[in-house]
Amino acid sequence: MRRLFPYLLVAPAVLYLLAITLYPGIFAIWQSFHFVKFGPWQWTGWDNYQQLFADREFWAALWNTLVMGSIALTLQCALALLLAYHAYRDPFVRGWRIIFLVPMLFMPSAVAFLWKLAFNDGRIVSDLLMRVGLIDANIAFQSSIPLARMTLILADVWQWTPFLFIIFVAALQSQDEEIEEAARLDGASWAAIFWNISLPLMRPVIAVAVILRGIDITTMFANVFIMTKGTPGGSTETISYFIYRIGFKTFNFGYASAASVLMLILTIIVAQVLVKRAFRSGRV
């Protein structure tokens, strides 16, 4: 009984996690092999997946997710490293680093409404640009493919850069100070120390943080739903919004489940490849 006691303590948490993750996953896989609307389920086998591979809208949504996600992730990583470097070294910035975490505390829907107000509804950005003389008329951000994508990327970068910032600051603080002190005594500048010593030591942490954030970016939904709804012409429709549109606007739940299962498989494959490449032979 004493050996079973630790397992009994964690059993409720394990059962809860299985109930909210394993069961919905199995249900979605089973549903993806059926034609599901409001009547009885009809077995279709692999038809949903065959249709999905030939669906241009699905691949366009996947491409949009890849493009916007890659740009957003690159900007977030660069900004987080820059902020972490200054927060770790600069006493003034270090004292105010809690301010950098504020955007992450907002709900994604609230952030999306704020940026929608700034770019579209309230035209705050256009008004500011007009006041400083950079433009002559309001900019229709939602009617331009590059500008519409830019608004989604900026909203995501503003909210989730603090996530990477926290991880990078923790990685810098955990490094051996004696190595940096020895380099400083040899005459190396802080920038040189960071680029040649701190950054290489941070590579495993950076790899994990980028993979985690990259997986999360594939679920970008709130910004698209509130700010653009996939316009113009589906150019900002992410895979998550595609699944929502198929499931809750056309009510083709079996097809939406097939899309979600396929996206999960692709995400797992890409994440696995990145993990193996990042940690091959125990080195990054």
Order of alpha helices (4+ residues) and beta strands (2+ residues): alpha-alpha-beta-beta-alpha-alpha-alpha-alpha-alpha-alpha-alpha-alpha-alpha-alpha-alpha-alpha
